[in-house]
Amino acid sequence: MSDSHGRVGAVRKALNLFDRLGVAHIIHCGDVGGMEVFDELVGRPLTFVWGNTDDPDDGLLAYLQTVGIRTPTEIPTRIELDGMRFAVFHGHEHEFDRLDRLDVDFVLHGHTHATRDERIAGKRVINPGALHRAAKKTVATIDTATGHTAFHNIAGSWPNA
């Protein structure tokens, strides 16, 4: 998921979908939007990056530490799931322009609020879309066994959308 911009209702809908689909690990590609969204993510296997509108002040950082959410320490954030290697960006970082140098299977990013699934320099580049400021609010799932990617419309209305 990406670009939730504090829209807790949209995040809840996405998490309900992930639960129904049996998603084992959540990756948030930035512009999380604050503590209320992190509250929804507590206790779930999570990797995230900071977006250009996130403000990781001392209070938020202390809160994340107390609830056991690990904060990103590098750009890109790297993770391996079921033998598949991922590099996670928001998409505004200057390092994002150097995808050809990455030794990964997938590059995940947000920032543009538009879905994307293409191959660049032998890597799958995926943008799940956005949960705010998008004509269709979407998330994506990736089957790490097959590499199959699906985009899911998070439809309907919700508070704080």
Beta strands, then each sheet from edge to edge (+ up, - down):
strand 1: 26-28
strand 2: 46-48
strand 3: 77-81
strand 4: 84-88
strand 5: 106-108
strand 6: 115-120
strand 7: 123-128
strand 8: 138-142
strand 9: 149-153
sheet 1: 1+ 2+
sheet 2: 3+ 4- 5- 7- 6+
sheet 3: 8+ 9-
end
